[in-house]
Amino acid sequence: MLRSNLKPLMEQRGITLRQMVEDTGLAEMTLIRARRGQIGACRLDTLVCIASYLGCEVNDLFSVEEGEGAGPQRKEPVRMAKERV
């Protein structure tokens, strides 16, 4: 299961939701859902916009989280496969 790291990343950088909405032009509800981990699907350009704004990689926006009762939770960034050219 994926867990959103958006809220802690924003807090670490002192960025408010309102500021991010104004600076990125993304919909407020999109960012609210992303902070809560309530997005089932998201466009890649939206993820790239968020990561670029926060000065991080797209894979830093999420962590892999083991299911309840399945052992300790992992809090490491998701590693995306690199495209072959």
N, CA, C and O of each residue as an XYZ file, in Angstrom:
340
protein
N       0.847     -1.161      0.000
C       0.000      0.000      0.000
C       0.900      1.234      0.000
O       1.947      1.244      0.647
N       0.493      2.265     -0.721
C       1.254      3.502     -0.762
C       0.718      4.492      0.255
O      -0.490      4.619      0.452
N       1.635      5.182      0.888
C       1.273      6.225      1.848
C       1.812      7.543      1.323
O       2.962      7.621      0.892
N       0.990      8.573      1.356
C       1.394      9.892      0.877
C       2.360     10.550      1.861
O       2.135     10.541      3.072
N       3.428     11.116      1.326
C       4.379     11.891      2.123
C       4.196     13.389      1.904
O       5.013     14.184      2.369
N       3.144     13.782      1.207
C       2.969     15.178      0.844
C       2.861     16.100      2.062
O       3.528     17.133      2.118
N       2.041     15.739      3.015
C       1.858     16.599      4.182
C       3.173     16.833      4.934
O       3.514     17.985      5.199
N       3.927     15.776      5.288
C       5.196     16.027      5.984
C       6.205     16.791      5.134
O       6.971     17.596      5.663
N       6.218     16.550      3.824
C       7.135     17.294      2.954
C       6.793     18.783      2.952
O       7.684     19.631      2.991
N       5.508     19.091      2.906
C       5.072     20.492      2.941
C       5.426     21.128      4.284
O       5.903     22.261      4.335
N       5.189     20.390      5.370
C       5.487     20.918      6.702
C       6.985     21.170      6.878
O       7.378     22.183      7.455
N       7.821     20.255      6.385
C       9.271     20.419      6.483
C       9.749     21.681      5.775
O      10.722     22.309      6.190
N       9.052     22.042      4.704
C       9.452     23.194      3.910
C       8.694     24.468      4.278
O       8.942     25.530      3.707
N       7.768     24.358      5.232
C       6.988     25.516      5.659
C       6.026     26.027      4.595
O       5.761     27.226      4.513
N       5.507     25.117      3.784
C       4.605     25.476      2.688
C       3.169     25.175      3.098
O       2.855     24.067      3.533
N       2.312     26.162      2.956
C       0.900     25.971      3.277
C       0.147     25.470      2.045
O       0.612     25.604      0.913
N      -1.008     24.901      2.294
C      -1.862     24.431      1.208
C      -2.232     25.590      0.299
O      -2.143     25.475     -0.924
N      -2.641     26.692      0.880
C      -3.043     27.874      0.103
C      -1.896     28.355     -0.794
O      -2.104     28.680     -1.963
N      -0.695     28.395     -0.234
C       0.475     28.843     -0.987
C       0.743     27.910     -2.172
O       1.037     28.365     -3.277
N       0.638     26.615     -1.930
C       0.899     25.646     -2.990
C      -0.144     25.726     -4.097
O       0.189     25.621     -5.277
N      -1.400     25.912     -3.721
C      -2.472     26.065     -4.705
C      -2.188     27.282     -5.583
O      -2.267     27.201     -6.809
N      -1.859     28.400     -4.956
C      -1.602     29.636     -5.704
C      -0.372     29.526     -6.596
O      -0.385     29.996     -7.734
N       0.688     28.909     -6.086
C       1.939     28.833     -6.835
C       1.928     27.804     -7.961
O       2.571     28.006     -8.991
N       1.202     26.702     -7.771
C       1.210     25.629     -8.779
C       0.028     25.690     -9.734
O       0.117     25.196    -10.857
N      -1.071     26.287     -9.306
C      -2.268     26.301    -10.125
C      -3.051     25.001    -10.059
O      -4.027     24.826    -10.788
N      -2.630     24.086     -9.191
C      -3.361     22.830     -9.028
C      -4.628     23.073     -8.210
O      -4.688     23.995     -7.397
N      -5.628     22.243     -8.435
C      -6.890     22.367     -7.715
C      -6.683     22.084     -6.223
O      -5.959     21.161     -5.848
N      -7.323     22.883     -5.392
C      -7.199     22.720     -3.949
C      -7.621     21.320     -3.505
O      -6.952     20.711     -2.671
N      -8.727     20.802     -4.055
C      -9.197     19.472     -3.658
C      -8.203     18.378     -4.065
O      -8.075     17.369     -3.371
N      -7.514     18.571     -5.167
C      -6.490     17.598     -5.581
C      -5.400     17.520     -4.524
O      -4.980     16.429     -4.137
N      -4.943     18.675     -4.056
C      -3.883     18.707     -3.051
C      -4.378     18.225     -1.690
O      -3.642     17.560     -0.960
N      -5.615     18.555     -1.349
C      -6.175     18.074     -0.075
C      -6.231     16.549     -0.089
O      -5.819     15.898      0.871
N      -6.744     15.978     -1.188
C      -6.824     14.515     -1.286
C      -5.431     13.889     -1.288
O      -5.223     12.841     -0.677
N      -4.492     14.515     -1.959
C      -3.124     13.986     -2.009
C      -2.488     14.002     -0.621
O      -1.790     13.058     -0.253
N      -2.717     15.051      0.146
C      -2.179     15.138      1.512
C      -2.760     14.058      2.401
O      -2.076     13.541      3.284
N      -4.014     13.716      2.175
C      -4.695     12.700      2.989
C      -4.476     11.292      2.454
O      -4.887     10.319      3.088
N      -3.840     11.170      1.305
C      -3.638      9.856      0.703
C      -4.911      9.281      0.129
O      -5.079      8.062      0.092
N      -5.812     10.135     -0.320
C      -7.115      9.693     -0.816
C      -7.221      9.721     -2.331
O      -8.325      9.782     -2.874
N      -6.091      9.676     -3.019
C      -6.127      9.686     -4.479
C      -5.939      8.266     -4.983
O      -4.960      7.601     -4.643
N      -6.875      7.806     -5.792
C      -6.778      6.476     -6.374
C      -5.979      6.496     -7.663
O      -5.351      5.501     -8.024
N      -5.999      7.620     -8.355
C      -5.254      7.779     -9.605
C      -4.856      9.242     -9.723
O      -5.580     10.136     -9.284
N      -3.705      9.468    -10.319
C      -3.228     10.837    -10.469
C      -2.417     10.912    -11.756
O      -1.682      9.982    -12.088
N      -2.550     12.005    -12.469
C      -1.792     12.186    -13.701
C      -0.324     12.402    -13.373
O       0.021     13.037    -12.377
N       0.516     11.872    -14.215
C       1.955     11.995    -14.012
C       2.383     13.456    -14.002
O       3.241     13.833    -13.203
N       1.811     14.286    -14.865
C       2.213     15.696    -14.885
C       1.849     16.403    -13.580
O       2.524     17.355    -13.191
N       0.795     15.954    -12.901
C       0.442     16.517    -11.593
C       1.492     16.130    -10.560
O       1.924     16.969     -9.770
N       1.902     14.870    -10.562
C       2.936     14.423     -9.630
C       4.257     15.132     -9.887
O       4.954     15.511     -8.946
N       4.605     15.312    -11.153
C       5.841     16.012    -11.503
C       5.773     17.463    -11.043
O       6.762     18.002    -10.546
N       4.623     18.095    -11.201
C       4.435     19.480    -10.756
C       4.630     19.590     -9.246
O       5.338     20.482     -8.779
N       4.016     18.704     -8.487
C       4.128     18.721     -7.031
C       5.576     18.488     -6.599
O       6.104     19.216     -5.760
N       6.210     17.470     -7.176
C       7.590     17.147     -6.811
C       8.534     18.288     -7.168
O       9.418     18.635     -6.385
N       8.351     18.864     -8.333
C       9.199     19.984     -8.756
C       9.041     21.167     -7.807
O      10.024     21.793     -7.411
N       7.820     21.459     -7.453
C       7.547     22.578     -6.539
C       8.204     22.346     -5.176
O       8.720     23.280     -4.563
N       8.182     21.105     -4.711
C       8.765     20.788     -3.399
C      10.269     20.529     -3.467
O      10.919     20.366     -2.434
N      10.818     20.492     -4.673
C      12.249     20.252     -4.826
C      12.651     18.830     -4.504
O      13.712     18.590     -3.928
N      11.796     17.882     -4.878
C      12.095     16.474     -4.615
C      11.757     15.651     -5.850
O      11.320     16.192     -6.866
N      11.960     14.359     -5.756
C      11.628     13.440     -6.838
C      10.196     12.931     -6.648
O       9.676     12.930     -5.532
N       9.565     12.502     -7.736
C       8.200     11.972     -7.660
C       8.125     10.818     -6.665
O       7.159     10.718     -5.909
N       9.124      9.951     -6.655
C       9.075      8.795     -5.753
C       9.160      9.197     -4.286
O       8.802      8.401     -3.418
N       9.622     10.404     -3.985
C       9.672     10.880     -2.597
C       8.283     11.244     -2.062
O       8.100     11.396     -0.854
N       7.316     11.380     -2.955
C       5.964     11.758     -2.544
C       5.207     10.612     -1.873
O       4.163     10.830     -1.259
N       5.737      9.382     -1.993
C       5.054      8.208     -1.457
C       6.022      7.288     -0.729
O       7.219      7.272     -1.015
N       5.495      6.535      0.204
C       6.238      5.483      0.884
C       5.436      4.204      0.778
O       4.210      4.231      0.674
N       6.135      3.089      0.805
C       5.474      1.792      0.810
C       5.111      1.478      2.244
O       5.948      1.579      3.141
N       3.862      1.095      2.462
C       3.373      0.790      3.799
C       2.803     -0.612      3.794
O       1.918     -0.928      2.999
N       3.305     -1.447      4.676
C       2.789     -2.807      4.784
C       1.390     -2.768      5.384
O       1.066     -1.852      6.139
N       0.551     -3.761      5.053
C      -0.799     -3.839      5.604
C      -0.777     -4.116      7.097
O       0.219     -4.611      7.623
N      -1.866     -3.801      7.781
C      -1.958     -4.048      9.214
C      -1.756     -5.520      9.519
O      -2.309     -6.388      8.844
N      -0.968     -5.788     10.529
C      -0.726     -7.151     10.943
C       0.261     -7.893     10.050
O       0.529     -9.075     10.268
N       0.802     -7.208      9.047
C       1.720     -7.869      8.122
C       3.171     -7.611      8.479
O       4.061     -7.883      7.673
N       3.427     -7.090      9.676
C       4.798     -6.821     10.077
C       5.056     -5.330     10.174
O       4.123     -4.532     10.083
N       6.306     -4.947     10.357
C       6.638     -3.539     10.523
C       6.380     -2.737      9.260
O       6.486     -3.255      8.148
N       6.041     -1.474      9.443
C       5.791     -0.603      8.317
C       7.103     -0.099      7.748
O       8.021      0.260      8.485
N       7.175     -0.079      6.438
C       8.345      0.465      5.765
C       8.059      1.908      5.428
O       6.975      2.232      4.943
N       9.004      2.767      5.675
C       8.816      4.180      5.380
C       9.916      4.667      4.451
O      10.539      5.704      4.681
N      10.137      3.895      3.403
C      11.148      4.279      2.448
C      10.466      4.733      1.162
O       9.371      4.268      0.846
N      11.103      5.635      0.417
C      10.489      6.116     -0.818
C      10.269      4.992     -1.812
O      11.010      4.009     -1.831
N       9.259      5.143     -2.624
C       8.971      4.195     -3.682
C       9.981      4.430     -4.803
O      10.196      5.572     -5.209
N      10.580      3.401     -5.289
C      11.544      3.523     -6.387
C      10.827      3.192     -7.691
O      10.272      2.105     -7.849
N      10.844      4.132     -8.613
C      10.185      3.941     -9.901
C      11.186      3.352    -10.890
O      12.359      3.725    -10.894
N      10.720      2.443    -11.715
C      11.585      1.859    -12.734
C      11.938      2.928    -13.765
O      11.082      3.712    -14.176
N      13.182      2.953    -14.171
C      13.608      3.925    -15.188
C      13.200      3.406    -16.563
O      13.257      2.210    -16.845
N      12.790      4.344    -17.400
C      12.381      3.977    -18.759
C      13.597      3.582    -19.571
O      14.677      4.153    -19.416
N      13.416      2.614    -20.424
C      14.465      2.245    -21.358
C      14.300      3.071    -22.618
O      13.189      3.274    -23.108
N      15.400      3.533    -23.123
C      15.350      4.363    -24.325
C      15.768      3.566    -25.522
O      15.792      4.092    -26.636
